């Protein structure tokens, strides 16, 4: 018997990235470089930041856990943002919007995502320990944004 679908894990956060929007976009457009600053992203085949592109990869989470994902870029507005669909061990939608930082320096990176776990272990965790699943997801997203900022600053 399968595990019933839990509710989605949601993200809606804005982080300040330490470079101007145009520079951030230029760096995000260097898609094949992603695994160099996101070491948890493996078997990644992304090549271009363009509408219609489909990227495949494996996300290494705690311990030996691995999540296979496919990201389909539905809309890409150069310098402004990306909308994508996620499939595989996670499914759902994600959007990133860029704007000059409200603090006056850098870029406000606004991430909105609604993801449903499809992998059995994640479904169980999300269904029975929802606060833990959300906290774990938030930590992963926070780490990814810190790694991006460190990459941009270095």
TORMI-269881 format. One record per residue (C-alpha): x, y, z. Coordinates in steps of 0.001 Angstrom, whole numbers, padded with zeros to 6 digits, always signed. Example, Ala and Ser with C-alpha at 12.3 -4.5 7.8 and 13.67 -1.06 7.14 Angstrom:
2
+012300-004500+007800;+013670-001060+007140;
END
This chain:
154
+000000+000000+000000;+001370+003443-000914;+001845+006373+001409;-000820+009022+000832;+000306+012366-000458;+001261+014857+002248;+000701+018564+001829;+003404+020535+000045;+006465+022083+001638;+006469+025803+000897;+009166+028424+000620;+008602+032152+000375;+011717+034067+001290;+013822+036981+000159;+017570+037012+000676;+020051+039735-000198;+022799+038550-002531;+025996+040673-002458;+026131+041635-006164;+024011+043781-008478;+021154+042068-010357;+022964+042128-013733;+026066+040478-012261;+023973+037907-010407;+022129+037063-013612;+025397+036687-015527;+026685+034269-012880;+023411+032316-012775;+023647+031973-016556;+026857+029944-016047;+024680+026872-015519;+027357+024140-015916;+029255+025752-012993;+026463+025114-010465;+028017+021912-008999;+031261+023820-008310;+029579+025983-005676;+026694+023661-004801;+028563+020436-003982;+025308+018723-003018;+024219+018935-006701;+025507+015889-008555;+024961+014210-011910;+023791+017604-013160;+023364+018091-016908;+022079+021694-017100;+023621+023738-019904;+021608+026915-020480;+019358+029260-018513;+016619+029486-021153;+012903+028770-021421;+012217+025225-022553;+015433+023809-021079;+015190+020673-018966;+017847+019923-016368;+018389+016617-014587;+020376+016156-011416;+020717+014497-008068;+020500+016405-004808;+022498+014838-001988;+020753+015534+001302;+021545+014288+004808;+023677+011162+004919;+023246+008809+001982;+019894+010281+000899;+019698+011326-002723;+016851+012963-004609;+016619+012695-008388;+014986+015768-009894;+014121+017169-013279;+013706+020924-013594;+011822+022262-016590;+012340+025983-017159;+008942+027328-018185;+009746+031033-018271;+013074+032861-018194;+013165+036649-018209;+016846+037642-018482;+017951+039733-015542;+014591+039387-013792;+013625+035821-012986;+012795+032208-013692;+009697+030028-013343;+010160+026274-013314;+008417+022958-012757;+010095+020274-010681;+009527+016535-011156;+011070+013349-009811;+011566+012672-006102;+010117+016167-005546;+007396+017725-007666;+005925+021182-007861;+006734+024710-008944;+009401+027242-008124;+009996+030863-009016;+012977+033153-008503;+012639+036921-008926;+015553+039362-008843;+015358+043060-007966;+017767+045719-006730;+018209+045191-002994;+015858+047115-000768;+018922+047733+001450;+020564+049640-001417;+023408+047177-002095;+023190+043886-003937;+020132+042002-005136;+016951+040876-003454;+016522+037262-004527;+012921+036236-003865;+012299+032485-003948;+008792+031019-003914;+008398+027248-004165;+005713+024705-003491;+007106+021181-003522;+005534+017824-002783;+007738+014881-001854;+007313+011944-004196;+010031+009682-002746;+008524+007303-000175;+010850+008253+002721;+010204+011963+002174;+006468+011384+001948;+006560+009601+005296;+008669+012323+006916;+006473+015097+005573;+003273+013314+006520;+004260+012325+010079;+006829+014938+011059;+005771+017983+009067;+007594+020591+011208;+010825+018584+010878;+010362+018248+007107;+009739+021991+006718;+012712+022875+008952;+014960+020513+006980;+013803+022028+003688;+014392+025558+005038;+017944+024576+006112;+018723+023188+002655;+017459+026358+000956;+019343+028579+003423;+022565+026630+002840;+022142+026902-000942;+021699+030678-000740;+024726+031053+001577;+026820+028973-000834;+025670+031129-003748;+026570+034314-001844;+029996+032912-000909;+030605+031966-004546;+029676+035459-005702;+031817+037158-003056;+034843+034958-003834;
END
